Amino acid sequence: MGALIFYTAIYFLGFLAAYLLNQLTGRILIRNRRLAGLVLVLMVAVVHASKIISTPPPHHSDIGAGSALGWYVILPVAIIIIVVTYLTWQEGRDDDG
């Protein structure tokens, strides 16, 4: 649950950074702010995954590197991608009708 909150916060940081950059420049530099948020999430996920793989697990932990990648990186990122894709799809349907 904590990883999902972490990656959601990262997504909104990327989304808001793209919005603020567009506002500060006075023109649209980044058209798709949702994609900018996802790019930041994927960049952080790659760094997080490499850290999990390169660091040995704690001695008192039963979880391995593969399980940690699945629960703390892949699952939250997949959920965020699914939600953003769904919201983008819904927005496209609303514009059509």
Summary of the structure (lengths in Angstrom):
residues: 97
radius of gyration: 16.5
end to end distance: 36.3
largest distance: 57.0
contacts: 240
relative contact order: 0.14
helix: 80%
strand: 0%
